[in-house]
């Protein structure tokens, strides 16, 4: 008697089955969600800058906000996005290799 073939997500993806397609769509949705979240935060911050500038009434304060305060926020947003995208890809790779999630 032959042993049953082991279930392999990699084969599902390679053979382009419906299940493999669902795996890939899940990865793409996760990456899209991370990108849209980062874009939404960026749009919210950039959209409120004119209101902050109107409230400040001081040219030096405006330049401080533009030249100093914006960069840590952009760096933090970029760091979050890269970590989220890498985590999505790592989870997908573990799924394909058949390893359990931590």
C-alpha positions, 0 to 999 in steps of 0.5 A: 500500500502506498502512503498518501501524498502529502499536502503541499501548498507549493504544488497548489500554487505551481499548478495554479489551482483554485486553492493556490490562487487563493493563497496568492490573492491572500498575499496580495490583499495583505500587501495592498492593505499595508500599502493603502494604510500607509498611503492613508496615513500619509494623505491624512498628515499631508492634508492637515499640514495646510491647516497647521500652517494656517494656525501657526501664523509664523514662517519660522514655525512652518519651516520647522514643521516642514524641515524637521518634524515631517521627516521622523514621521515619514521615516516611521511610516516607511519603517512600519510599511517595510516591516509589515510587507516583510512579515506578510511575505515571511508568513506566506513563505512559511505557509508554502513551505508547510512550517507552522506560524510562531 
